[in-house]
Amino acid sequence: MSTDAVTPLRQRMIEDMAARQLGRHSQRSHIHSCKRLAAFLKRSPDTAAPDDVRRFQLHLAETGMSICNRNRIMTGVKFLFRVTLRRPDLAAEIYHLREPQKIPLVMSQDETRRLLAVASSLKVRVLLSLGYGCGLRAGEVVRLKVKHIDSAQKIIRVEQSKGRKDRNVMLSPETLDLLRQWWKVRPPRHDAGTPPEERWLFPGTKRGKTMSTRQLSRLFHEAADAAGIKKAVTLHTLRHSFATHLLERSIDIRIIQALLGMATYCPRTAS
């Protein structure tokens, strides 16, 4: 766990996470958290004592790390102690802090119109339109395939997203028209041998891979700069703006919850 080699302890933890069907990002985060603990202890975490857990949490606090990141790290460490090592005494030493509730930043409707208007290409306009007009997360946008677009019902089917949930989101005629325009000029690289319905809408440079969320975020920031938006916006701001603008149009909150794929939704804290 303390080196890049796959130690027996790390392998056992990976198997435990896979058996519980943890997502790829959660698994990577948990492994990183345990590597951080090992680096602090300068020995394998399976030798940890209760006081080691206490000192590690104090160490994280002294670094000035955000509450969100501290909680994330300790969640991974708790999985190691509770599940893989079967050490409930160590897991009991872990505490999580309540995160401060902040109102998310949103863009005005004029700002979103400007953002889409200055998109540097048709591809960027389609990507940003899906983020704002459909309320999709970055990962949901880049993982779209042809089969997910139902033009007859004007919906997009989002499969196994956050929380391993499926949902349908609305697809406006304008966004559908943009998707059709994009499909006509979309580069067909790596399409050979792949059924049409399984093809990525936004393929990456490697066969079988889609474009990355990092690339999408970069394209968003370039468009925000070109639109003269001075707020500290991020790609996720489009999702908050989508929900807020629906609320301003008096759309039922339960409908917004369903579109966002959330059990509950409050524009002050939504993710």
C-alpha positions in Angstrom: 0.0 0.0 0.0 3.0 2.3 0.5 4.5 1.8 -2.9 3.3 1.7 -6.5 3.6 -2.1 -6.5 0.3 -4.1 -6.0 0.9 -5.4 -2.5 -1.2 -8.3 -1.1 -3.1 -5.7 1.1 -3.9 -3.4 -1.8 -5.0 -6.4 -3.9 -7.3 -7.5 -1.2 -8.8 -4.1 -0.8 -9.3 -3.8 -4.6 -11.1 -7.2 -4.5 -13.3 -6.0 -1.6 -14.2 -2.8 -3.5 -14.9 -4.7 -6.7 -17.1 -7.2 -4.9 -19.2 -4.3 -3.5 -19.4 -2.8 -7.0 -17.7 0.5 -6.0 -17.3 2.8 -9.0 -14.0 3.3 -10.7 -13.5 6.8 -9.3 -14.4 5.7 -5.8 -11.9 2.8 -6.0 -9.1 5.1 -7.2 -9.9 7.6 -4.4 -9.9 5.0 -1.7 -6.6 3.6 -2.8 -5.1 7.1 -3.0 -6.4 7.8 0.6 -4.7 4.7 2.0 -1.5 5.4 0.2 -1.5 8.8 1.9 -2.0 7.1 5.3 0.9 4.7 4.5 3.1 7.7 3.6 2.3 9.4 6.9 2.9 6.3 9.0 6.0 5.3 6.9 4.8 1.7 7.2 1.9 -0.5 6.1 -1.6 0.6 7.3 -2.3 -2.9 8.6 0.1 -2.1 11.5 -1.8 1.0 12.5 -2.9 1.6 16.1 -5.8 3.8 17.3 -3.3 6.6 18.2 -2.0 6.5 14.6 -5.5 7.1 13.3 -5.9 10.1 15.6 -2.5 11.6 14.6 -3.3 11.2 10.9 -6.5 13.1 11.3 -4.8 15.9 13.2 -2.1 15.9 10.5 -4.8 16.4 7.8 -6.3 19.3 9.8 -3.0 21.0 10.2 -2.3 21.0 6.5 -5.3 23.3 6.0 -7.0 20.8 3.7 -10.7 21.4 3.1 -13.3 19.6 5.1 -14.5 17.9 1.9 -11.1 16.4 1.1 -10.5 15.4 4.7 -13.8 13.5 4.7 -13.0 11.9 1.4 -9.7 10.6 2.6 -11.1 9.3 5.8 -13.9 7.5 3.9 -11.3 5.5 2.0 -9.3 4.8 5.2 -12.5 3.7 7.0 -13.2 1.2 4.2 -9.8 -0.3 4.6 -10.1 -0.7 8.3 -13.8 -1.7 8.4 -14.0 -4.1 5.4 -10.5 -5.2 4.3 -8.7 -5.4 7.7 -11.8 -6.1 9.8 -10.6 -3.7 12.4 -13.8 -2.0 13.8 -11.7 -0.6 16.7 -9.7 1.5 14.2 -12.8 2.4 12.1 -14.4 3.7 15.3 -11.6 6.3 15.7 -12.5 8.0 12.4 -14.8 11.0 12.4 -16.3 13.1 9.6 -16.9 16.8 9.8 -20.1 18.5 8.7 -19.4 20.4 5.5 -20.5 24.1 5.3 -23.5 24.6 3.1 -22.8 27.0 0.3 -25.0 28.5 -2.4 -23.6 27.3 -5.8 -22.7 29.9 -8.3 -25.0 30.1 -11.3 -24.9 32.0 -14.6 -27.7 34.2 -15.7 -29.7 33.3 -18.8 -27.9 36.1 -20.7 -24.5 34.7 -19.7 -25.4 31.2 -20.9 -26.6 32.6 -24.2 -23.3 34.4 -24.6 -21.4 31.3 -23.7 -23.0 29.2 -26.3 -22.8 32.0 -28.9 -19.0 32.3 -28.7 -18.3 28.5 -28.7 -15.3 28.0 -30.9 -16.8 25.2 -33.0 -19.9 23.2 -33.6 -18.5 20.4 -31.3 -18.0 22.8 -28.4 -21.5 24.3 -28.9 -23.0 20.8 -28.8 -21.0 19.8 -25.7 -22.0 22.9 -23.8 -25.6 22.8 -24.9 -25.8 19.2 -23.5 -24.4 20.4 -20.2 -26.7 23.4 -19.9 -29.8 22.4 -21.9 -30.0 18.9 -20.4 -28.4 19.4 -17.0 -25.8 16.7 -17.6 -22.7 16.2 -15.6 -19.4 16.3 -17.5 -18.9 12.5 -17.3 -22.4 12.0 -18.6 -21.8 14.3 -21.6 -18.6 12.6 -22.8 -20.0 9.0 -22.3 -23.0 9.6 -24.6 -23.5 7.0 -27.4 -25.8 7.0 -30.4 -28.1 4.6 -28.6 -28.7 7.1 -25.8 -30.4 9.6 -28.1 -34.1 9.0 -28.6 -35.0 11.6 -31.3 -38.6 10.3 -31.6 -39.4 10.9 -27.9 -36.9 13.8 -27.7 -35.1 12.4 -24.6 -31.6 11.3 -23.7 -31.2 8.2 -21.7 -28.4 8.5 -19.1 -27.2 5.1 -18.1 -25.6 4.1 -14.8 -24.4 7.5 -13.8 -23.8 8.8 -10.2 -25.2 6.3 -7.7 -25.5 3.7 -10.6 -28.8 5.2 -11.7 -30.5 5.4 -15.1 -32.6 8.4 -16.0 -34.2 10.2 -18.9 -33.6 13.9 -19.6 -35.4 16.2 -21.9 -33.9 16.9 -25.3 -34.9 20.2 -26.9 -35.5 20.5 -30.6 -32.6 23.0 -30.8 -30.2 20.6 -29.1 -31.4 17.7 -31.2 -30.7 19.8 -34.4 -27.2 20.5 -33.1 -26.6 16.8 -32.5 -27.7 16.0 -36.1 -25.4 18.7 -37.5 -22.5 17.3 -35.4 -23.1 13.8 -36.5 -22.7 14.8 -40.1 -19.2 16.2 -39.5 -18.1 14.0 -36.5 -14.8 12.3 -37.3 -15.4 8.6 -37.9 -12.1 7.4 -36.4 -12.2 4.0 -34.8 -15.8 3.4 -35.9 -14.9 0.4 -38.0 -16.2 -2.8 -36.4 -18.4 -0.9 -33.9 -22.2 -1.1 -34.4 -23.6 2.4 -35.1 -25.7 2.4 -31.9 -22.6 1.8 -29.8 -20.5 4.6 -31.2 -19.4 7.5 -29.0 -20.8 10.8 -29.9 -17.5 12.4 -28.9 -14.7 9.9 -29.6 -11.3 10.3 -28.2 -8.0 9.9 -29.9 -7.6 6.2 -28.8 -9.8 3.4 -30.1 -12.7 2.6 -27.8 -12.1 5.8 -25.7 -14.2 8.9 -25.4 -12.9 12.4 -25.0 -11.9 13.2 -21.4 -13.8 15.4 -18.9 -10.6 17.4 -18.5 -10.6 18.3 -22.2 -14.3 19.3 -21.9 -13.6 21.5 -18.9 -10.8 23.2 -20.8 -13.2 23.9 -23.7 -15.7 25.3 -21.2 -13.2 27.8 -19.7 -12.1 28.9 -23.1 -15.7 29.7 -24.0 -16.3 31.4 -20.7 -13.3 33.7 -21.2 -14.4 34.5 -24.7 -17.9 35.4 -23.4 -16.4 37.8 -20.9 -17.8 35.9 -17.9 -15.9 37.1 -14.9 -17.5 34.8 -12.3 -15.4 31.9 -11.0 -17.6 29.5 -13.0 -16.8 25.8 -13.7 -18.3 23.3 -16.1 -20.6 22.1 -13.2 -22.0 25.7 -13.0 -24.0 24.8 -16.2 -25.8 22.1 -14.3 -26.7 24.4 -11.4 -27.8 27.1 -13.9 -30.0 24.6 -15.7 -31.8 23.8 -12.5 -32.1 27.3 -11.3 -33.5 28.6 -14.6 -36.1 25.8 -14.5 -37.1 26.9 -11.0 -37.4 30.5 -12.2 -39.9 29.2 -14.8 -41.9 27.6 -12.0 -41.1 24.1 -13.1 -42.2 21.6 -10.4 -39.2 20.8 -8.1 -40.0 17.0 -8.4 -39.6 17.2 -12.2 -36.2 19.0 -11.8 -35.1 16.3 -9.3 -35.9 13.6 -11.9 -34.1 15.4 -14.7 -31.0 15.8 -12.5 -31.1 12.2 -11.2 -31.3 13.2 -7.6 -33.5 12.0 -4.8 -33.8 15.6 -3.6 -32.7 18.9 -5.1 -32.0 22.2 -3.6 -30.2 24.8 -5.7 -28.2 25.9 -2.7 -26.4 22.6 -2.3 -27.1 20.5 -5.5 -24.3 18.5 -7.2 
